[in-house]
């Protein structure tokens, strides 16, 4: 098998791989260096919706489809509107991100998109073995996910799995100024499950039924609950489905990042970049990429200081509670959103708090099961 030589090889052309490649392309330090982006399915990326919060203007604002300054949290006992300022909740369509990234990267002449599946990376030979050929490089950035997390007794794992419909109505039905973060009025039995609504206009919205559970389910279940929510909760009789999306995101404290070596940096989900307790990844990826660039400039290992162990520990305890007692989700999130301000919540989830602020969050969530999970994690 013959090989192609590159300065860097990025394995995976998803969110993490492309954000990393874009930052390389915008930094003169990497100008003229040949970089390969290798993915087994480059031409048909999944169409997804990515959402995140941030303060003020951001580097992706030209791609933002819609943004909101207010959110709703709804449970069986609570209906609360959250004023997010100075934060804004923003939505980006993955197809727009992929299109922009590919166009910008190809224009540099330094980046090479290759459709192949990498099956192994040899750190001694500095060679990635693909099904089509081999690729040598000075360093590899690898987004592949190890399946070992599914059987690891020390880590806690649940899955965020969902299906969403973009629906359009004949008459105005939605308040486009406020989105619904979580609505627990409709739930799958004994589970953490809720509906998420992003109104795109008065006549159009993405309605998504979401599970945070140790189990997966059949597609017909999502359809049943989506239909029920639209017709019986939103009271919409006449609508048409114009788009559909679905996905599965592992929410875990499994230490994927420990698989990084001096030769290979694990990135994306495969590098523990997805926030374990929420499944959010867009802004976390931006921060991790910035740290990688800083590390390379400083002559450090690219993976240095990418993971905050303290927050990984918090996420692990939370995930363990939901793994062992999945029916507690509504109660836990109700406490989270009613006993803390949105600003405190976002700062905590962005891992920008100090311990006193984190302690306030922990006290607000208090339940005996958190104590049990704390000791399970220790022993």
Secondary structure, 3 states (H helix, E strand, C coil): CCEEECCEEEECCCHHHHHHHHHHHCCHHHCCCCEEEEECCCCCCCCCEEEEEEECCCCCHHHEEEEECEEEEECCCCEEEEECCCEEEEEEEHHHHHHHHHHHHHHHCCEEEEECCEEEEECCCCEEEECCCEEECCEEEECCCCHHHHHCCCCCEEEEEEEEEEEEECCCCCCCCEEEEEECCCCCCCCCEEEEEEEEECCEEEEEEEEEECCCCCHHHHHHHHHHHHHHHCCCCCEEEEEEEEEEEEEECCCHHHHCCCCEEECHHHHCCCCCCCCCCHHHHHHHHHHHHHHHHCCCCCCCCCCCHHHHHHHHHHHHHHHHCHHHHHHHHHHHHHCCCHHHHHHHHCCCCCHHHHHHHHHHCCCHHHHHHHHHHHC
